[in-house]
Amino acid sequence: MSAMSLSASKAKAWSVHAVTASGVILALLALLAVLDGRPQACLLWLGLALLVDGLDGTLARKFHVKTELPNFDGATLDLVIDYLTYVFIPAIFVYRFIPLPEYTLLPAVGLILLSSLFCFCNVNMKSKDNYFVGFPAAWNVVVVYFYLLEFAPWLSFVTILALSGLTLTRVKFLHPFRVKAFMSLNIAVTLLWMFACAWLILLYPLNSTWLVAVWLLTSSYFVGVCLWRTAREWFAADE
């Protein structure tokens, strides 16, 4: 391979890292939106960060980033940014915008932060077929439901307790960009879900019945896939 080809390959690899690193700017914008009292803007920035996170792994594998830049750990870069956008800023969002029962706000936010550390440090966080094992600390997704559906305070608190507990289980959660089975369908449903989310956030507090229906149907798809994959493993273990 010529020196020019090597240089172009490394440039592509660095570009992938730049895409990943852009997540920290999106995290900053989301945090500033929280501080400015703009929940919708915060959720939209977090949504954009989620989209970037879904794409950068695919780009990293396509351009052989680990081979081209062996001395730069893109996985660590990704984890740092993910903790900010999946966990830390959503936890601050809960503290600032989500009503919880009296005396439960700080414990709930602390539980989000602490339970997610286990997820991020768990070397077995993915199964062999690339499903997440246990709740994958996707609090950036959870807060969208809290905000748009306006959960009662006790229901939000119970949901936080339940999802934090699921972090320690072997329940399977879909990674739409890594699971090979039905990948095209998974990605299509994910993009439709994100589109519906973004539109509902922009319209809030108004809504559209058909748009809510699309959002809930795509949400049900993810729940169904997770239950199916978990049940399949349980039945296999009993045989």
N, C-alpha and C positions, 0 to 999 in steps of 0.2 A: 504493500500500500504506500502511495507517495506521501511526502510530507504535507502536501496540500490537502490530500484526502484525510490524513490524520488530523490536521488542523480543523477542517470542516466538521469532522465527527465530534471533536472536543467542543467546538462552538455550539453544536446542536445539543450536546449533553449539558453544557452550562446554561443554555437557553431553557432547558427543562427545569433545572434548579431555580432559574429566575422565575419561571411560572409558579413553582411551589412557593418561593420566597415572597411572591406578591400577596400571598395569604396573610402575611403579617401586616401589610398595609390595609387590607380589607378588615382585619381584626381591629386595627387602630380606628378606622372609620366607624366600625360597629360600636366600639367602646365610647367614642366621642358622641355618637348618636344617643346612647344610653345617658350619658352625662348631660346632654342637652334636652333630655326628656322627649326624645323622638323614637318611640318603640317601633314604628313601622319602618323607618329608615334602618334601624339596627337589624331587624329581621331580614331586610332585603340585602344588606351587606353580608350578613351571615349566609344567606342563600347563595350569593355569588361565590363566597369562599367555599361553600359545599360543592358547587359546580367545578371550581378550580381543583379541589381535592379529588374529585372523581375523575378528572382528565389527566392530572399530572402523572399518576401511576402508569396509565396506558402509554403516555409519551415516554416515560422513563424506560419501560420495557422495549418500546419500539426503537429507541435510539441507544440502547445498551449502555445506559448511564453508569452502571456499576463497573463495567469493563473500561469505559473511556476515562472515568474519573474515580479510580479506586481509592484515592486518599481523601475524598470528600463524601461524608456520610449523608446521603439524601434522605435515608430513613429517619435519622435523628432530626433533621430539619423538618420533615413532614410531621413527626410526632409533636415537636415543640409548637408548631403552628396549629395542629389539630387540637391540642389541649386548650389553646387560647380560644379557638373558634367553636369547638364542639362542647367545651365544658366551662371554662372560666368566664367568658363573656355571657353565655346563657345563664350561668349562675347569678351573675350581677343583674341580668335582665329579670330573673325571678325576684331578686331582692328589691328591685326598683319598681316593677310593674305588675307582678302577679300577687293577688291577695291570697294570704294563707291564714290559718287560724292563729289566734293570739298566742304569743310565746313560741311559735314554731318556725318563724322566719329564719333566724340564724341557724338553728339545728338543721333545717331542710337544706339551706344553701351549703352548709358545711358537709352534709351527707353527700350532696352532689359532687363536691370537690374531692372528698376522700374516696368515695366508692369508685370514682373514675380513675384515680391513681392506680387502683388494682387492675383495672382494665388495660391501661396503657403499659403497665409493667408485666403483664401476664404473657409469658413466652408462648403459651398455648391459646392465645386469643383467637386463632383461626383454626378451623378444621382442615383436613386434607383436601376437601373440595371447596375451600375458601369461604365457607360460612363463618360468621363471627360466632364464637362460643360464649354465651352469656350476653347480656345487654351491652352493646358496644359504646356506651357513654355518648349516645347521639342526642345530647340535651338541646342542641341547636334545632333539632326536629321537634322535640317534645314541647319546647316553649311556643312553637307556632300553634300547636293544638291548645295549649293553655290560653294563649292570647285570643285566637280567633273564636274558639268555642266558649270562652268565658266560663271556665270551670268554677264550680263553687269552691271556696277556700279549702274545705275539708277534702274534696275530691282531688284537688291539686296536690295536697299534702300526702294523701294515700298513694297517689300515682308516683310521687317521688320516692316514697318508701318502697313501693313494689318494684320499680325499675332499678333502684339501687340494689335491692336484694337479688334481682335477676342477673346482675353483674357477676355474682358468685356461682351461678348455675351453669348447666350444660345445654340450656335452651339455645337453639340455633337462630341466628338472625341473618337475613340476606345481605350480602355485599353485591349490589347489582352490577358493578363493573369488574368483578373478579370471578363470580360463580359462573362456570361454563354452561351448566344446564339452563336452557331457555335464556341465554344471555341477551339476545336481541330483544326478546319480549321484556325482560327485566329492565333493560336500559330504556326502552320506549315508554314503559309505564312510569319509570322514575322521572323521565323528562316531562311527561304529561302531568305527573304529580307536582313537580317543581313549577311548571307553568301555572297550574291552578292555584298553588300556594301564593305565588307572586301576585297574581291578579287579585286574589281575595285580600291580600295584605294591602294592596293599593286601594281597593274599594272600601276597606273597613272604615266605619262600622256598617256600611251598606253591604249587601251581598246579593248574589244571584243564585236562584234555586238550582239551575242546571250546573253551575260552576261548583257549588257545594257538593252536588251529587257526584260530579267527576272526581273531586278531591277525595271524598269518602270512599268511592269505589276503588280508586287507586290505592288508598290507604288499606282497604280490606284485602287487596291483592297481596301486599307485603305481609300482612298478618297471616293470611292463608298459607303463603309459602313457608313462613317461619314455623307454623304449626305442623304443616306437612313434613318438613325436613326433620323436625324434632321428633315427631311421632314415628317416622321411619326408623330413626336410630333406636328409639325405645323398643320397638317391635323386634328389630334385629338383635338387640341385646337379650331379649327373652327367648329367642329361638335356641 
